Amino acid sequence: MPALQGQPIEFDSTRMSARTWGVLLVLCTTIFLEGLDVSMMGVALPSIQSDLGMTTNSLQWVVSAYVLGYAGFTLLGGRAADILGRRRMFLTWLTVFLLFSGLGGFATEGWILIVARFVTGVSAGFLTPAGLSIITTTFPEGQARNKALMVYAGAAAAGFSLGLVVGGVLTEIDWRWVFFAPVLIATAILVAAIRLIPDAGPAERSAGTFDLAGASTVTGAMLLAVFTVVKAPDVAAIQTVATVLASAGLFAIFVAIERRTPEPLVRLGILRSGTLARINLSAMLFVGSFSGFQFIAVLYLQQLRGWTALETGLALLVAGIDAVLAPTLTPRLVNRFGVFPVILAGALIGMLGYGLFLPIGLDSPYATAIFPTMLLTGIAFALAYGPLTIAATAGIAPGEQGLASGLLNTSIQFGTALGIAVMTAVAVAVAGGSDSRQELLDGYRAALLVPVIATTLAAAITAAGLFNSRPEVMPATAAD
């Protein structure tokens, strides 16, 4: 894996063709839409809860269903992109994303909304690795790819940041527009993608078959793991232990299947790289912390402080500094210091930001108690997200770019689901079902310890990578 142990990375200063810019624009708009979709949903959650009569535990499934569908099918999505063709998978699943986002807008019951979000997440699980692998196969590893990936990361950040305000505005009109707006954007992307993304035909496809047994077991294991965390406060300890063991058992079965099947969902040899393992684990902890924090912050601002959805979106908007820094400052820092030092800086800044939010009170002023955390978490995300993407796809054979992209997105989405589930479980357990503002605040404060601990672990894992100076190359071999 070149250029991951602190060595400088050069970013391309050459001009790309208009057609290449067009492809990159389509893919960046898609990841922009995904960021927009997630952040708009976060701001709209209290309004959805009130309108559909959902509890806090059931409300978190509106988010968790999406990210679990995403995480559970991303590996299969990456494999499908490699075997069936990246363009075909991109167009097919963008259409599914469009249809089920619209269905969510018509939901009249919480369970309908949760189902719609799950299928939308599944579509994203196929769509994102296809799109990311189009980038990593269109742009050769090195200067051109690094430049494209940093622009891609900036688009994701911009979508998330803008979604906070757009979601607030749309929620003030009617929360259902949070679902209808992505339909309009996805339709425009689909039309542009059909025209601009070239069909490479059989040349872009790898030989192989689908490992449905592996896909079903790893998806079941992740679903059961998150369900265990969510239900832990409400069930006996023996039931929690039983479901934990069942989840672990499914993961073990998955590994056994991958070892024996001739066409595994995940070539386990790719995970022999300590560098790649650290990258994915750091991504899971870092992004999971960011997502879980946003979930709790929105509930704090709207339920405890009584802020409107628009006021909440504007309060969180400062985190949107990542959209400015990701494509501008971060490439220069990576060029100067290397990937791991920049990821480490992002994790440390995130840890500081979450720590500053711990003493939050019922009437804490925005300027001194909320603004600093939002600013620092935005800077942290800008520093870490793009370099994590670069590191996760560097040194990977073209035929496994879908797999590498799938591994990264699985780690991110599973981390998001776990982060939200753990923080919700902690908040509900500490609050004890009380509606008292002080009890709810105590629950939120306890939950905020989770991202502090998780980003500390992410920083430690990343720091370990700085001391591993051995270059790693991960060719696909028959032995794997």
Beta strands, then each sheet from edge to edge (+ up, - down):
end
